[in-house]
């Protein structure tokens, strides 16, 4: 048993040393004039890294023309693989959280229906006509809640690819001012621009993303003395950016990412669908941009950064 253990340990140690030495061996082969063999070894290293999900491997660079190009190509493939893996992991976590939220919401909505119908079936003679009408009304209301919930989820899954065009932000702001004019709290919103900012975007999706964020800010500043919301467009470094700043309550750091989760809401139940910010972030992702939030008293800032 001792002999077998030592034999196994020796093999493991040798394997680890060989794997760690592969980059150096590849460079040495290249120096000695065996570039094709070094390329084959690099391909083997790349294939092994992908198979083992090793996202940190980098093929060494060299002055040899053949090996330099091959190394660059292999590193490009590894970089693409890393990005794909990170995106898949992000999407998996996103959909896992959506599934948990959906399960929670549907259970909360369906459980009263099950309890009520169970009671009605077990006690058919213990209910008056008025009791039955009330029970049916509750069941109907809960069924409508389920339909509303599923419709909200559908809105997140049917967004078409954006039709991109150059749009002056001033035109978007003008349309938003008209749209918000009749809404309570719209007098707290101010639109500003640092120069003539133009964005390459979908003319219907970006206003939708902004209106969701602005309405969220209006609700956040309800009851706040001297509540203010500033929508600012600028292009620092030539990259267009729109910020929506409000002086409502600070959002705790632990909730910053959660507010972009579908159906997550800090508002009272029934005061919103909980998909506005999630929808806005998805729209920005379709534009290959980002939507982020920072919140430090006295201001909360939502930033739409365009590529």
N, C-alpha and C positions, 0 to 999 in steps of 0.2 A: 504493500500500500504506500509506504514511504517513497519507494523507488518510482512508482507511478506518479505520485504527487510532484516529485522533483522533475520528472520528465515533462509533465504537463506545464509546470511553471516555466521551464526552459523554453518550451514552444511558444507560450504566450509572450514571454519577454522578447524573444527573437522576432515575433510578429510585430510587436509594438515598435521595436527599434527599426525594423524595415519600413514600416509605414511612415515613421517620423523622418527617415532618411531619404524617402523617395524624391522630394524636391531637390535636395543636394545632389543625389545620384543623377537626376535628369540634367542638371547644369553641368556636371562633370562630363557626362556623355557628350554633351554639346561641345564642350571645350576640346574634347579629344577627337572631334570630327565625326561623332555618331549622332548627328542631329535627327535623322529619321527614327532611330531607336528611341531618342529622347522624346520625340513627338508621340510615339506609340505609348511610352510610359506616361506622358502627360494625359493622354486620352484615357488610359487605364485609371489614373488618379481621379480624373473628372467623373468617370463612370462609377467608381467606387464611392466618391463623395455623394453623388446623387442617390445611389442605392442606399447609403447609410444615413441620408438626410443630413449630411455634414454641410452646414450653410456657411462655414468660416474658411473653407479651403480657397487658396489663391495660387494659381499656377505661376511659378517664378518667371520673371522676364529675363531676357538675354540679348546680346548684341547680334546673335546669329539671325540672318534674315528669315530663314524658313521657320525656325523655332519661335522667333518673336511674333510673327503673324499667327502661328498656331496657338501660342500662349494667349494672345489677345482674343482670338476667336473663342477659345475654351473659357476664358474668364468672363467673356460676354455671355456665353451660355449659362455659366454658373450664376452670374448676376441676375439674368432673366429668371432662372429657376428659383433663386431666393425671393425675388419679387412675387412670383406666382405663389410660392409657398406661404409667404406672409399674407397675401391677399386672401388665399383660401382659408387660412387660420382666422383672419379677421371676419370673413363672411360666416364661417362656422360659428364663431362666438356670437356674432350678431343674430343669426337665425336661432341659435340655441336660446338666447335671451327672449327673442320674440315668441318662441314656442312656449317658454315658461309663462310669459305674460298672458298669452292667449289661453293657455290651460287654466290659469288662475281666474281670468275674467269670465270665461265660459262656465267654469264650475260655480262661481258666485252667482251667475245669472240663472243657470239651470237648476241648481239645488232647491231654491224656493218652489219652483214648478213641480219638481219631483215630490217634495214634502207635502205640498198642498193637494196634489192629485192622489197621493197615497191615502191621505186623511179622508178625502171625499169618497174614495172607493171602499175604504174600511168602515165608514160611518155614513152610508147613504141616507138613512132615515133621521140622522141627528142634525140635519141642516134645513134651514128655512129657505124659501125662495130668495130672500134678500142675501143670505149667506152665500148661496150658489152664484148669484150675480156678482157679488164682491170677489169671490174666488176666480170666476172667469175673467173679470176685469184685471186682476193681478196677473193671471197667466198671460193674458193678451199683452199687458204692459211689458212683462219680462221677455216675451217672444219678440216684441218690437225692439227691445234693447239688444237682443242677440243679432237681429237683422242690421241694426245700426252699427254694431261693433264689426260685423263682417264686411259691411259696406266701407267702413273706415279702412279696414285692412286691404280691401280691393284697390282702394285709391293708391296705396303704396306699391302695387304690383302692376299697374297698367300704364305707367308713364312711358310715353314714346321717346325715341331718341330725339334730342333737340335739333331743331332746324336753325342752324347758326347764321347770323348776320351781324353786321356792325350797327350798334344802336347807341345813339347819344343818351347818356344817363339822364340828361335834363328832360328828355321826352318821357322816360320811365317815371321820373319823379312827378312830372306834371299829371300823368295819368293816375298815379297813386293818390295825389292830393284830391283829385276829382272823386276817386273811388271812396276815399275815407271821409269826405266832407260831411256826410250825414251820420257818421258813427259817433257814439258818445266817447268823449276823451280825445277825439281827433285834434282838438285845439292845442293839445300838449305836444304835437308832432311838428318838428321843424326840419326842412330839407335844405341841405347846403352842399356846395361843390367847391373843390379846390381846382379851378380851371375847367376846361371843356373835356370831360372824361367820356371816352367811348369804350364800350365793351363789346366783345364778340360773343354773342349769346342768343338764346331763343327768346323772342319778344313776348311770348306768353308765359313761359316757365319762370323766368327770373322775377317778374312782378308777383307771381304766385308765391315764390320763396320769400320775397320781401314782405308781402302783406301778412303772411303768417307770423313773421318775426315782429313786425310792427304791432300787430294785434296782441301778441304775447306781451310786448312792452307796455302797451296801453293798460292791459289787465294788471301788470306788475306795479304800475304807478297809480292805480285806483286808490284813493284815500291818502296818497302821499302829498303832504303840503308842498306846493311849488313843484309838482311832478313835471318832469321834462323828458322828451324823447328827441334825440337828434340823429337824423339819417344823413351821413356824410359820404360823399364820393370823392376819391382822390386816386392818384396813380403814381405812388412813390416808386422810383426806379423804372418807370414805364409799365408797371404791372397794376392794372385797375383793381381797386379795392373799395368796398362799400361797408361802412360800419353803422350799426344801429345801437345807440347808447341811451340808457335810461338810468334814472336815479331812484329806482325802486329798491326793494329789499335785496340784500346781498344773497347770492346763491351759494350754499356751502360747497366747498371744493369736492366733497364726496358725491355731490349730485350733478356736477358739471356735465359728465358724459351721459348720465342717466336721463337727463332732460331731452336728449336726442333719440332715446329709445321709443319705438312706437307704443302708444297707449300709456306711457309713463306721464304722470301729471302731478304737480304740487297743488293744483287748484281743487276746489270742492268738487265732489262727484256730481256729474251732470253739467258742469260748466264748460266742457270742451271734450273733443274726441281724443285728445292726447296724441295726435299724429302730425300736428302742424310743423313742429321743429324737425321731426324725423323726415317729413316730406321735403322740407327746405334743404336739409343736408343731402338728401338723395338727389335733388335737383342740381345742387352744386357739384356732386360727384359725377353726374352725367355731363357736366360742363368741364370736367377734369380740374375742378377747383376745390376749395375747402370752405367749410362753415365751422367756425370755432367760437367758443365763448370764454370770456374771462370776467370774473366778478370779484371786485375789491371795493369795499365801501369808500365813497358813496356811489360808484358807478358800476353798472353791468354792461359789457360791450359784446355784441355779436358781430363777427367779422366775416364777410364774404370775400374771399381772395380768389381772383380769377387768374388763370395761367397765362 
